[in-house]
Amino acid sequence: MTEPIAHLIRRATFGATPAVLDEAHRLGFTGWLDRQLDPGRIRDGLCDAVLARLPLAGATPAAVRAESRRENYESFKQLGRAAVARAVWSERQLFEQIVAFWSNHLHVTAPSSGVWETRSDYDRTVIRRHAFGRFTDMLQASARHPAMLTYLDQRSSCRTRPNENYARELLELHTAGLGYREADVRSAARLLTGMTVGRSGGYVYDASLHATGPVEILGFRHANRSTDGEGAAFALLDHLARHPRTAERIARKLCVRFVADEAPGPLVRRLARIYRQNDTAIVPVLRALFRSPEFAASAGQKIRTPFEDTVAAVRALGLGPDAGGVRSLDALYNHLVSAGHAPFRWSAPNGYPDTAGAWASPSAFLARCNLHLNLAAGWYPRQLTRPANLLRHLVPELPRTYGDLVDALATRLIGTPLPAAHTAAVVSVAGRTPPSPLDRALPGAAPYLIALVLDSPSFQLR
């Protein structure tokens, strides 16, 4: 799938579907991209109906506390399942891609200790609210959210014992990256004291906890007097969000996410410049990335992660949500837990890796193959809504030979026929060769042929 629109769809969505491809060809490359960059224009009724079954996925801390006893993991469960549902069934596919990107960048593990009532609110008010906005606004929102303050121990930081955990990750992971001095971390930790969580469970600034005195942090200087501690802290956050190294780091991560595991240096520099010229706004950066020659030339340079493979397979097969309840989401989420890539579960604050080598192993590939067959055969999750006849749904007019059938399946599921050797290998599972005519044994073999097309290296590319 090297045709420009098909390439865009594979990267900017969680998996191509006939409806998405038809819309993109109707609107054109730029028209479809512009529409996706304005998600408020896109109706999302099917996904909204599924999310209504997961009320705690976007609930306020007060609402979670009202519904759950202390340290109950129900909100974590619903949040993870909502992420799967949005990736599979939302029409706002690029928005959901960028939400996933920022969730990984400003990562708060879920489940993790102490954030059971605030993590869903963090997703709603920090990540989703600012995903297509300015990074400086998102960074400041994360810095005053109780989930982040708890996760990285900022709530326990005070003038007599500044905690360096959040300060270090703020510099290293959230903004400028490696290259800071230990003195920068110590100064940032002192400057951030006073930003904490109050008795009500929300963000407060407590001046009595603030450590005063001049600071210098990656070019930022402030007198840091007792009267302006909170203002000084947010001035630092704004400085870091606009820092040239932050611009380059975010540009590089976006290139790794959407272009290639080895980010093209010229594109990184151009995107970093656009990021700074547009006051940290992300939409101009994305528009430039997807319209760049480096992106156009990058087909075949990204491999699907376990999460992307799972979601793309469900989308490619045209499987819908449960008629009621969320048991299929439970099953898909649990599969992703086994695969090591369930939403938000990465234990370290650096977020999931986004390169092929992190996910390449025989056991990981076997897990993908097993899922593909379960989905194709309808064995698991059984609650997913399925076409009455999956094979005829995918290939309405059956061709005359097994080889032509596999070509038709590959074109429908991947966008292009498989290499001849791969087609022959798929057909051999049915005990046939590509020229063999279709026969009555086909219905039993159909799920295996479908699954094997999904197992192919071509499907693993995004």
Secondary structure, 3 states (H helix, E strand, C coil): CCCHHHHHHHHHCCCCCHHHHHHHHHHHHHHHHHHHCCHHHCCCHHHHHHHCCCHHHHCCHHHHHHHCCCCCCHHHHHHHHHHHHHHHHCCCHHHHHHHHHHHHHCCCCCCCCCCCCCHHHHHHHHHHHHCCCEHHHHHHHHHCCHHHHHHCCHHHCCCCCCCCHHHHHHHHHHCCCCCCCHHHHHHHHHHHCCEEECCCCCEEECHHHCCCCCEEECCEEECCCHHHHHHHHHHHHHHHHHCHHHHHHHHHHHHHHHCCCCCCHHHHHHHHHHHHHCCCECHHHHHHHHCCHHHHCCCCCCECCHHHHHHHHHHHHCCECCCCCCHHHHHHHHHHHHHCCCCCCCCCCCCCCCCHHHHCCHHHHHHHHHHHHHHHHCCCCCCCECCCCHHHHHCCCCCCEHHHHHHHHHHHHCCCCCCHHHHHHHHHCCCCCCCCECCCCHHHHHHHHHHHHHHCHHHHEC
